[in-house]
Amino acid sequence: MNGIVINLTHSVDDVDRASVAIVVAGASVASSQKTTVFLSSEGTRLAARGVAETLHEEGFAPMSELVASYVEAGGTFLVCSPCAKKRGIGADDLIEGASIVGGATLVALLADGASSLSF
């Protein structure tokens, strides 16, 4: 598989960091790289419908636009299962392009040769 996995641990708690991660993810998928954003810890909130619409860091496009462009270009979000459960986020709450997974899914991507970045 190879490709790029971006681990994002922030969202509403650090919009600047989350924006940078999604911009990098967008650039990766636009460069024809298979790109996955793994949302863990507070990053999981970004996968909940309606959250991206509330986030906009100065100097960046609104988060809702960044996320929509990333998904439309073929990027996907994997959401840490225990992190989502802790925050009351279920499968029915997710945005398009997101799915809740266990840690083994992330491990499989990395074992298959994906490069990893963390924000």
KALIN-V584450 format. One record per residue. N is the residue number from 1. PSI is psi in radians with two decimals (999 if undefined). Layout:
<<N & PSI> <N & PSI>>
This chain:
<<1 & -0.91> <2 & -2.41> <3 & -2.89> <4 & 2.33> <5 & 2.18> <6 & 2.07> <7 & 2.03> <8 & 2.07> <9 & 0.11> <10 & 2.76> <11 & -1.74> <12 & -0.40> <13 & -0.29> <14 & 1.39> <15 & -0.57> <16 & -0.93> <17 & -0.74> <18 & -0.69> <19 & -0.77> <20 & -0.78> <21 & -0.76> <22 & -0.57> <23 & -0.79> <24 & -0.74> <25 & -0.75> <26 & -0.73> <27 & -0.66> <28 & -0.88> <29 & -0.57> <30 & -0.36> <31 & 0.34> <32 & 0.47> <33 & 2.40> <34 & 2.07> <35 & 2.28> <36 & 2.28> <37 & 2.08> <38 & 2.03> <39 & 2.09> <40 & 2.95> <41 & -2.32> <42 & -0.30> <43 & -0.45> <44 & -0.48> <45 & -0.47> <46 & -0.41> <47 & -0.16> <48 & 2.30> <49 & 2.37> <50 & -0.33> <51 & -0.82> <52 & -0.56> <53 & -0.29> <54 & -0.05> <55 & 2.27> <56 & 1.90> <57 & 2.34> <58 & 2.36> <59 & -0.17> <60 & 2.78> <61 & 2.74> <62 & 2.52> <63 & -0.64> <64 & -0.65> <65 & -0.73> <66 & -0.80> <67 & -0.80> <68 & -0.75> <69 & -0.73> <70 & -0.84> <71 & -0.75> <72 & -0.52> <73 & -0.08> <74 & 0.07> <75 & 2.69> <76 & 2.75> <77 & 2.27> <78 & 2.30> <79 & 2.18> <80 & 2.11> <81 & -0.96> <82 & -0.53> <83 & -0.74> <84 & -0.77> <85 & -0.76> <86 & -0.56> <87 & 0.14> <88 & 0.46> <89 & 2.11> <90 & 3.05> <91 & -0.60> <92 & -0.22> <93 & -0.14> <94 & 2.62> <95 & 2.88> <96 & 2.43> <97 & 0.02> <98 & 2.53> <99 & 2.59> <100 & 2.28> <101 & 2.84> <102 & 2.95> <103 & -0.47> <104 & -0.53> <105 & -0.76> <106 & -0.79> <107 & -0.72> <108 & -0.73> <109 & -0.79> <110 & -0.69> <111 & -0.45> <112 & 0.05> <113 & 0.12> <114 & 2.45> <115 & 2.69> <116 & 2.44> <117 & 2.60> <118 & 2.41> <119 & 999>>
